[in-house]
């Protein structure tokens, strides 16, 4: 068995890999990369050391961890390799742009075991929560998503119809032209639901448009989106809508266990290292 740990800015994700199968994954608050955090993740996941071959670690200050934990080797994995390998494994593809949408957003050109960071964005889940706290009075992602599901981003966003009187190229008239741009001319404050929908749209569109351009620039046909941000259904819907706007042939692949992809990638690299 191989344990994978991803020390994120917000969460610590753990996975257990056995016989090339993701057995289970779990998530907990991340106080930072440390032996205490690793032990807590092991305890939370109910992992025993008896049959543990290696621990793959990535994220945070994982490089500061020792080489062994109870005689089990700790394999330190570059985040680009962890994201790329985990994303490809989950999508069963040989190559793709793997987008890690977490607190921030990283984009990895992954081809087999060769993975490289090509671009990214400081806009991500942290942006959504920060703006949610400022604009909605809540940084609870589930509350923001629930509000957004009842709102309409067109009530706060400026559309192409508003700006130029219709669509342009493949973009329809109701495509976003200016995120939150309509608010400027509103006589009263927008409904919380509409504002939440606008924030979801802003974050999702930034990630989606950069991903489409990055995939094209790196000659990659498929885009895999992983991380915990797309756990929110309105985020997934807003991202997929961008593909529709641009008429992209291959829709984004958003795996079921997307939030554990980076930890899984760390486990895969660790497995290769000890075999």
RAKAPE-V862632 format. One record per residue. RES is the residue in three letters. PSI is psi in whole degrees, 0 to 359 (none if undefined). OMEGA is omega as a letter, one per 40 degrees, with the letter a starting at -180 (* if undefined). D_LAST is the distance of its C-alpha to the last C-alpha in Angstrom with 2 decimals. Layout:
RES;PSI;OMEGA;D_LAST
RES;PSI;OMEGA;D_LAST
This chain:
UNK;144;i;11.66
UNK;131;i;11.04
UNK;133;i;14.30
UNK;133;i;15.55
UNK;130;i;18.80
UNK;111;i;21.19
UNK;94;a;24.13
UNK;177;i;26.89
UNK;332;a;30.51
UNK;316;a;31.70
UNK;155;i;28.92
UNK;117;i;25.72
UNK;136;i;23.50
UNK;145;i;20.79
UNK;156;i;18.54
UNK;121;a;16.41
UNK;128;i;13.71
UNK;129;i;12.99
UNK;42;i;12.14
UNK;25;i;12.41
UNK;134;i;15.81
UNK;107;a;17.48
UNK;315;i;19.01
UNK;160;i;21.33
UNK;153;i;22.32
UNK;162;a;24.95
UNK;141;i;27.04
UNK;165;i;29.07
UNK;145;a;31.20
UNK;109;i;29.45
UNK;1;a;31.23
UNK;163;a;28.83
UNK;114;i;25.41
UNK;166;i;25.59
UNK;323;i;24.19
UNK;318;i;27.05
UNK;319;i;26.09
UNK;316;i;22.47
UNK;319;i;23.88
UNK;320;i;26.40
UNK;320;i;23.89
UNK;316;i;21.90
UNK;317;a;25.27
UNK;323;a;26.51
UNK;358;i;23.57
UNK;31;a;23.99
UNK;137;i;20.42
UNK;158;a;20.00
UNK;352;a;17.64
UNK;315;a;17.47
UNK;19;a;14.35
UNK;119;a;12.93
UNK;324;a;9.37
UNK;161;i;10.06
UNK;116;i;13.04
UNK;128;a;13.23
UNK;148;i;16.81
UNK;167;i;19.22
UNK;165;i;22.99
UNK;221;i;25.84
UNK;48;a;25.38
UNK;337;i;21.76
UNK;342;i;21.44
UNK;351;i;23.83
UNK;154;i;21.51
UNK;179;a;20.37
UNK;339;a;16.97
UNK;150;i;16.77
UNK;110;a;18.40
UNK;45;i;19.18
UNK;7;i;16.43
UNK;126;a;13.80
UNK;137;i;12.31
UNK;116;a;13.97
UNK;121;a;12.39
UNK;123;a;15.51
UNK;130;i;15.61
UNK;140;a;18.67
UNK;323;i;20.76
UNK;319;i;21.27
UNK;318;a;17.59
UNK;314;a;17.43
UNK;311;a;20.70
UNK;312;a;20.06
UNK;317;a;16.68
UNK;318;i;18.04
UNK;314;i;21.34
UNK;319;i;20.18
UNK;313;a;18.01
UNK;327;a;21.10
UNK;355;a;23.45
UNK;46;i;21.41
UNK;159;i;22.38
UNK;337;i;21.05
UNK;149;i;23.29
UNK;165;i;25.65
UNK;120;i;27.21
UNK;120;a;25.57
UNK;117;i;28.18
UNK;102;a;27.26
UNK;95;i;30.59
UNK;231;i;30.65
UNK;318;i;33.03
UNK;190;a;33.07
UNK;126;i;31.66
UNK;146;a;28.96
UNK;125;a;28.44
UNK;126;i;25.31
UNK;112;a;25.30
UNK;123;i;21.98
UNK;101;a;21.13
UNK;236;i;17.71
UNK;6;i;15.30
UNK;115;a;18.40
UNK;134;i;20.29
UNK;141;i;23.46
UNK;125;a;26.15
UNK;331;i;29.36
UNK;188;i;31.85
UNK;194;a;32.57
UNK;144;i;35.44
UNK;352;i;36.60
UNK;126;a;38.00
UNK;208;a;35.93
UNK;325;i;36.07
UNK;324;i;37.41
UNK;315;a;40.21
UNK;316;a;41.11
UNK;322;i;41.30
UNK;314;i;43.26
UNK;326;i;45.73
UNK;318;i;45.92
UNK;318;a;47.03
UNK;316;a;49.57
UNK;332;a;50.94
UNK;349;a;50.49
UNK;17;i;50.48
UNK;142;i;47.08
UNK;17;i;43.46
UNK;114;a;42.23
UNK;325;a;40.12
UNK;324;i;41.09
UNK;319;i;44.76
UNK;316;i;44.59
UNK;320;i;42.99
UNK;319;i;45.63
UNK;314;a;48.40
UNK;325;a;47.08
UNK;338;i;46.99
UNK;1;a;50.75
UNK;177;i;51.54
UNK;113;a;52.21
UNK;336;i;50.84
UNK;344;i;53.73
UNK;348;i;56.07
UNK;340;a;54.56
UNK;146;i;53.04
UNK;133;a;55.16
UNK;170;i;54.65
UNK;327;i;55.35
UNK;318;i;58.51
UNK;319;a;59.65
UNK;313;a;58.94
UNK;6;i;59.85
UNK;9;i;61.39
UNK;186;a;58.71
UNK;172;i;55.36
UNK;131;a;54.06
UNK;230;i;51.94
UNK;357;a;49.59
UNK;129;i;50.03
UNK;169;a;52.46
UNK;332;a;55.32
UNK;8;i;53.61
UNK;150;a;50.52
UNK;129;i;50.16
UNK;322;a;51.96
UNK;109;i;52.05
UNK;126;i;49.84
UNK;11;a;52.25
UNK;333;a;55.03
UNK;336;a;57.50
UNK;327;a;57.68
UNK;324;a;59.84
UNK;5;i;62.73
UNK;139;i;62.47
UNK;335;a;65.58
UNK;164;i;63.64
UNK;142;i;60.15
UNK;160;i;57.75
UNK;148;i;56.61
UNK;322;a;53.45
UNK;316;i;51.93
UNK;321;i;52.64
UNK;319;i;51.40
UNK;317;i;48.12
UNK;323;i;47.75
UNK;321;i;48.51
UNK;318;i;45.85
UNK;316;a;43.22
UNK;315;a;44.39
UNK;307;a;44.31
UNK;315;a;40.73
UNK;318;a;39.48
UNK;323;i;41.39
UNK;312;a;40.23
UNK;314;a;36.57
UNK;315;a;37.23
UNK;318;i;39.38
UNK;319;i;37.06
UNK;316;i;34.14
UNK;316;i;36.26
UNK;321;i;37.30
UNK;319;i;33.81
UNK;317;i;32.45
UNK;318;a;35.43
UNK;331;a;35.10
UNK;12;i;31.47
UNK;47;i;32.24
UNK;128;a;30.05
UNK;330;a;31.55
UNK;149;i;29.85
UNK;126;i;29.73
UNK;129;a;27.51
UNK;120;a;28.87
UNK;180;a;26.77
UNK;173;a;27.57
UNK;342;i;30.09
UNK;315;i;33.24
UNK;5;i;33.25
UNK;337;i;33.26
UNK;120;a;36.99
UNK;318;i;38.65
UNK;330;i;41.31
UNK;312;i;38.66
UNK;316;a;37.00
UNK;316;a;40.47
UNK;322;i;41.58
UNK;313;a;38.51
UNK;330;a;38.92
UNK;327;i;42.61
UNK;321;i;41.91
UNK;321;i;40.20
UNK;319;i;43.41
UNK;316;a;45.60
UNK;1;i;44.03
UNK;37;a;43.66
UNK;134;a;39.98
UNK;307;a;38.75
UNK;118;i;35.29
UNK;160;i;35.51
UNK;143;i;32.98
UNK;120;a;29.99
UNK;94;a;29.79
UNK;157;a;27.06
UNK;315;a;27.95
UNK;33;a;25.29
UNK;324;a;25.85
UNK;342;a;26.14
UNK;11;a;22.52
UNK;318;a;21.03
UNK;318;i;20.22
UNK;321;i;18.55
UNK;317;i;16.53
UNK;321;i;15.57
UNK;320;i;14.45
UNK;321;i;12.21
UNK;316;i;10.75
UNK;319;i;10.19
UNK;320;i;8.73
UNK;315;i;6.18
UNK;325;a;5.37
UNK;331;a;5.79
UNK;355;i;3.79
UNK;none;*;0.00
